[in-house]
């Protein structure tokens, strides 16, 4: 079990005092920074003044990115496995 450290962040104008694992702290801070930056981007792009609506757009944007990443990862794994099988079949012919 990892040691917990205090991590104070601001996300969407809300302050949070968290206790996170030492190895997670940098990720938590980076995530908060990215969310706030994306909120600023959408605020300037859309002129939506309500933070909760901006946060909903940010959440949608990041979930779409995550779904695309997952899809690309699955496709890459399929491609790698197909290449491995192809290489195995080539070596089977040589070794037999």
Residue, then its C-alpha position, 0 to 999 in steps of 0.5 A: x500500500x502506498x503512502x498518501x500525500x495531501x494534494x490540493x487542486x482546483x477543478x472547474x472553480x472548485x477546490x479539492x483537498x485530496x489524499x492520493x498515493x505519492x505515485x498518483x500525485x503528478x497525474x492528479x495535478x496534470x489532470x486538473x490542469x488539463x481539465x481547467x485548460x480545456x474549460x478555458x478553451x470551451x469558454x472562449x470558443x462558446x461563451x458559455x458562462x456556466x462552469x457546470x455546462x463547460x465541465x460537461x463539454x470537457x467530460x464529453x471531449x475526454x470520454x470521446x478521446x478515451x473511446x478513440x484511444x481504446x478503439x485504436x489500441x484494440x485495432x493495434x493489438x489485432x494488427x500486432x497479433x496478425x503479424x505475429x501469426x504471420x511470422x510464426x507461419x513463416x518460421x514454421x515452414x523453415x523450421x519443419 
